[in-house]
Amino acid sequence: MKKQKRDLQERAFSRGYRAGVERRSKDLAPMGPLRDAWMAGWRSGRADNWDGYTGVSGIHRMYG
């Protein structure tokens, strides 16, 4: 399946997760219906960052 064909909610979650792991601000969340999925991903990413799942060790968390 091509990346462009994935579910929009899943894409928003993974982008939020990456932003959270990279310690970026939650103010970057998109407005509209995808905000909840992005924020859920951001929170998961921040929690993983705090738990030490960064870099290569965090990749399995994002795609698992």
Residue, then its C-alpha position, 0 to 999 in steps of 0.5 A: m500500500k502506498k503511503q499516500k493511500r493510508d488512512l488520514q487519521e493514521r497519518a495524523f497520528s504518526r506525524g504527531y508521534r514524530a513531532g512528540v519524539e522530536r520534542r516539538s511543540k504541540d502548537l504545531a497540531p493541525m486545526g480541524p478534524l485531524r487534531d485529535a489524532w495528531m494530539a494522541g500521537w504527540r502525547s504517545g511520542r512525548a511519553d516514549n521520549w521521556d521513557g528513552y525510546t528515541g532514535v532507532s529504539g523508538i522506530h518499532r513503537m511508531y510502526g508497531 
